[in-house]
Amino acid sequence: MIRIKHENLAVQMSPMFTLYIADLLAPYENEKAVTINFRDPNYSADDGGYHPVEIRLENEGDGWRFLYITDYCFVGSSYMAELAKDLDFDFGAGVFKNLFGSYPIEQAIEMFQIWETNFVYYAMESKVFKIKFTLD
């Protein structure tokens, strides 16, 4: 069984979230690092949809450690829209960033709980994402 090392993070992760990520990592248990991309194929600047999410984990031998979780969104509209980091939980640097600035990750506890609840619902219940893995 894949072990996710989440106990010492500044934000608390739910067992449902960590089990979901562990299940996704199972085929890659011998890899050094994995980046998981979650994409709603219908997401666009004009029509909206579910934000793309990227999660990066590193295998430390005795378990997997989260490096970052980034939620992207379109900024602007139509042909001028650009995909930008909306929420960035950088566990390696201990920093939380959003469109308004950069903060110590401890200030993102509530934001992470809201994000995680929504993500788990979209990914596990609604199954809106196509998932792609990049291995290092």
Helices and strands as residue ranges (DSSP letters): E 4-5, H 15-25, G 26-28, E 33-39, E 53-59, E 64-75, G 78-80, E 82-90, E 95-98, E 101-104, G 105-108, H 109-120, I 121-126, E 130-135
